[in-house]
Amino acid sequence: MSNVTGVVPTPAKNAGDVRSRAARILKPGGTRGGRRRSLTPYLFLVIPVGLLVLLTYVPVANMFFYSITDWDGLDKTKNVIGFDNYVSVFTEPDNLRVFVVSLYYFAGSFVQMALALYFATLLSFKVRFKNLWKGFLFFPYLINGVAIGLIFLNFVKPGGGLDSTLMALGLDSLVKQWTGDPDVINYTLAGVSVWRYMGLNFVMFLGAIQSVPRDIYEAADLDGATRWHQFRHIILPSIRPIVGLSFILAISGSLSVFEIPYIMTGGANGSETFVIRTVRMAFVNNKVGLASAMAVVLLIIVLLVTWLQRRLVPDEEVDIV
Amino acid sequence: MNGVKKGVGGTLKYASLVLGAVLAMLPLVLIITGSFKTDQEFLSTGPFKAPASWTNFSNYATAFTEGGMLRAFGNTIIIFTVAIIGTIFIGAAAAYALDRFTFFGRKAVLGLFLLATLVPAVTTQVATFQIIKALGLYNTQGALILLFTGTDIVSIYIFVQFMRSIPRSLDEAAKMDGAGHVRIFLRIIVPNLKPAIATVVIIKGIAIYNEFYMPFLYLTDPEKRPISTTLFAFKGPYGSQWEVISAGIVITIIPILLLFLFLQKYIYNGFTSGATK
């Protein structure tokens, strides 16, 4: 993360650095050794590349082919039906609804980043028990997704922890059927997602803020800069690239949601997400053709988003690896 | 005046940290207290009421034996061990070939790995499923081991990055002594990759332990399934017995909690550096 330069123009010296680093990876072996043509590198690569092709590239290619057929996953013959599956993805109301559901998670990701930014800023200044707070805020991210789903089923069930807390605070009117009411359920599930992933954003933001040398803050203090000024002029610029990256990733992230809603509701009550529906079409309804078309649509969206990200957020690291 | 301002700011700061920590931990704490309650107690008392006995471990016993969590831990350990050894050797071998040799097609191979990081696993399973089935691996632990080993490109990058810091003079000295490539790889490269291996073991260990999607799709046999799908199965038979489900949740979280407490620094570093791939 320390290599993210973002919008600050890269000084010429650094640019040279990057180029030579990139060159070193692209042209290894230095001046000596390895120049001799041999089978050795190929032998070392047979298994890694073989698995890569077998488990990533063959499925992607097959998926494109399945998506233009009416295959049910079992039949020997696959009838090519053209783009009917794609038309269905974008026209059938049930297929379109999952795009709407993803908007709740997309909105949730803004809340998540705002919270992460707030806590990261807070903990970048002098605070007592810093590690303890950091641990509490980050730990949810490490918890098993199934455990999280069940923890929250218990928490939001009628008369559970959430309702009890609201009533104890005199907020009885806010008590809802958290997973029973189709108008509420997606807020609940998006909220659980925020709870789960906020910690990762927070730790990444904190890392970016702390990569700013301490003496810059000290100099700012000497100049009489307030905390707000420090936030505005030191912290914000230092994390702009990673915040930008997170915003863009939230688009594909909110379409890829699966675990939390599947574990908590199975997609019932209008909480079905894009991936839950894809899995259901492929493995329950035996519509592998349609499911493949949905998967292709998701893949294309993810690729577009990544392309956009690389256009908008220049990141040296990306060029190098 | 500055002092007053700082005082108010300080109180607000700690108040929001306490609020954040409570929101992060409260749902979890209620599960822990619930796991010590009896069946009757769980239904009749409110969620904030402490359990009558903090030493009532009967729900844990039920989760371990009848819930099959002991077996699930065994399965998870088998899958993790084989997959991690496979990942280390595949990652190290790929990194060795890519960093220490120039050969025809090297750029193409790098490009293939780079492009593959963009393909999210959730999208391709519809088609991957057919391959696993064709290989005869459906409903075996081999399916998960193969997928965890063969689709982990992030680990390969961690190894490639780290390989560059291992001095070439070490390889060359060994070569002078008449060592072949396999010997150099096993005796020089792999041992020197230890810090990278540690990062991969921690990050991938947590990922495998928490993985739900893959075992859910590929391994439905109750005898063979790992921890996350075993816990998921609690929803059925114990659907109304929240005290047993709570014990199962706590059992699932404890290993990760211990790991976090002992390896905090490595975990933070691993996730912040691995997060951008």
Interface residues (C-beta under 8 A of the other chain):
Chain A: M1 R24 I25 L26 K27 P28 G29 G30 R32 G33 G34 R35 R37 S38 T40 P41 Y42 F44 L45 I47 P48 V49 L51 L52 V53 L54 L55 T56 Y57 V58 P59 V60 N62 M63 Y66 G73 L115 Y118 F119 L122 V127 R128 N131 W133 K134 G135 F136 L137 F138 F139 P140 Y141 L142 I143 N144 G145 V146 A147 L150 I151 F152 N154 F155 G159 G160 G161 S164 T165 A168 W195 G199 L200 V203 M204 G207 R227 L245 S252 S256 F258 E259 I263 V275 T278 V279 A282 F283 V288 A291 S292 A295 V296 L298 L299 V302 L303 T306 D315 E317 V318 V321
Chain B: G9 K13 Y14 S16 L17 G20 A21 L23 A24 M25 L26 P27 L28 L30 I31 G34 G46 P47 F48 I90 G91 A93 A94 Y96 A97 L98 D99 R100 F101 T102 F103 R106 K107 V109 L110 L112 F113 L114 A116 L118 V119 P120 V122 T123 T124 Q125 V126 A127 T128 F129 Q130 I131 L146 L147 T149 G150 T151 I153 I156 Y157 V160 Q161 R164 R168 D171 E172 K175 H181 F185 I206 Y209 N210 F212 Y213 L217 I227 S228 T229 L231 F232 F234 K235 W242 I245 S246 G248 I249 T252 I253 I256 L257 F260 Q264 I267 Y268 F271 T272 S273 A275 T276 K277
